[in-house]
Amino acid sequence: MNEQSNNLICAKYNITRDQLKQWRSKYKNEWSEITDIDRTRSSSKKASFPNTEKELFEWIGPQITAGVPLSRDHVQRQMRLMLKVSVEGTEEDRRSFRASDGWWRRFKRRWRM
């Protein structure tokens, strides 16, 4: 966190910088979990096809359990295949969807992978 953020937090909760520092060191793990979740929620682009992504996520679990090695390319290809039979979104959107590396990063972040 930067100085400005620290100052805002101290002012909002009426605490000193030393108190904030002590609290952060005492609750270090919990703090990082909270800030990671908040950062993900605010900066992550929403899924274009949330239902198909959920189906993909549910497909991944049994694959891993069965010991099938899954690469990024494999998952991206599966998403494109699922969209071919999906009715979610418009046909044009489904056809133009590329399952890019950026989509892959956001997908992993959205599903906490």
VEXGU-848815 format. One line per field, with one value per residue (C-alpha): x, y, z. Coordinates in steps of 0.5 Angstrom, whole numbers. Example, Ala and Ser with C-alpha at 12.3 -4.5 7.8 and 13.67 -1.06 7.14 Angstrom:
c1: c(25,27);
c2: c(-9,-2);
c3: c(16,14);
//
This chain:
c1: c(0,2,3,-4,-7,-4,-6,-14,-14,-11,-16,-22,-21,-18,-12,-5,0,4,-3,-4,3,2,-5,-2,3,-1,-6,-2,-5,-12,-10,-7,-13,-18,-14,-13,-21,-22,-17,-20,-27,-26,-21,-23,-27,-33,-34,-37,-40,-41,-45,-41,-35,-38,-39,-32,-30,-34,-31,-24,-25,-26,-21,-16,-19,-18,-10,-11,-6,-9,-5,-7,-8,-13,-17,-18,-19,-25,-28,-28,-31,-37,-38,-40,-46,-48,-54,-51,-50,-50,-48,-43,-40,-39,-36,-31,-29,-22,-20,-14,-8,-12,-18,-14,-11,-18,-21,-16,-17,-25,-25,-19,-15);
c2: c(0,7,13,16,10,9,16,15,9,12,18,14,9,15,10,12,10,5,2,1,-3,-7,-9,-11,-15,-19,-20,-21,-27,-25,-18,-21,-25,-19,-15,-20,-21,-14,-13,-19,-16,-9,-10,-17,-16,-20,-26,-25,-32,-34,-40,-43,-41,-45,-51,-51,-50,-56,-60,-58,-62,-69,-68,-67,-72,-77,-75,-72,-67,-60,-55,-48,-49,-55,-51,-46,-51,-54,-47,-46,-52,-51,-45,-48,-52,-46,-42,-36,-30,-28,-33,-27,-26,-34,-34,-28,-31,-33,-35,-31,-31,-25,-29,-35,-30,-27,-34,-37,-31,-31,-38,-38,-42);
c3: c(0,-1,4,1,2,9,11,9,13,19,18,17,23,27,29,29,23,29,30,23,22,29,26,19,22,27,22,16,13,13,11,4,3,4,-1,-6,-6,-6,-12,-16,-15,-17,-23,-26,-33,-32,-36,-43,-42,-35,-35,-40,-36,-30,-34,-36,-29,-27,-33,-30,-24,-26,-31,-25,-21,-26,-27,-34,-35,-37,-41,-42,-49,-47,-43,-48,-54,-49,-48,-55,-56,-51,-54,-61,-57,-52,-53,-49,-52,-59,-65,-67,-60,-59,-66,-65,-58,-58,-51,-51,-46,-43,-42,-39,-34,-32,-32,-27,-23,-23,-21,-16,-20);
//
